[in-house]
């Protein structure tokens, strides 16, 4: 079997235990930049997709006649035309690599950066200034977690170490309970999965329920929050601030209103690409591709459940 690992822009796969296991049974090529024309993937039976970096459209899949299986890392396959893949007999295997501890840690980091004013203090000191503002701690604050899946539960564990009070709401819960959480929380951290039901979940009405001293953290998906409504609330200081790692449009366009606000900390989707995540992806990809070679059924994404 010939395997291509796509979009390894961090040069993270080489030397991982998963890739070494794959190389014991297959030829492996790692693309550390764009693969260019589809002809570059000719002859590969298997592809390892790095999260959603490559869009697998029907047109692309039709130009990959040798492809038999895609090992999709991460928990989503928004970027793959699953119906087209199934029609061509291409398996889209779940190589999730576990959940993102990185996203959970970053959520707490963004909260601390906002409440302690860390980015502003760093910039001031580098300008030769010495200011000592009063800041806020996490201890005894109420953290409202929207989406209590694997990542949300790990955030709750971390929050407990800071002595925070944790409240949570997940899709399927009472909408009134979400409203109550927003009213009560000092920090609201988003960890829901993006779906038709959660798109725009935190809209203008719900943002207005938050305390003027509260902070919104989003390391999940940008479209879960109404970005325009959030910008307006931040501009008018109707909430204290926001820490955002995800956006409706990525990369965030130059000159976006969020980049002009002093009560926002922005990061460029840092939540998932970590040392641990890549090692997990490599192991998961090796597991499913070696199982496929052995003729063992592999977990897969399907168009019917998409």
Protein Blocks (a to p, Z undefined) as FASTA:
>chain_A
ZZddehilnopmgopaklmmmmmmpccdddfbdebjaklmgoiabdcdehjlbccdfklm
mmmmkbmbdcdedjbfklbcfklmmmnopacdddekpaafklmmmmmmmmmmmmnommmm
mmmmmnopacddddddfehpacddehjafklmmmmmmmmmnopacddddehiafklmmmm
mmmpmbdcdfbdcdfklgoklgfklmmmpcfkbccddfkbfklpcfklmmmmmmnopafb
dcdfbdfbdcddehiaklmpckbccdehkllmcfklmmmmmmmmmmmmmmmmnopacddd
dfklZZ
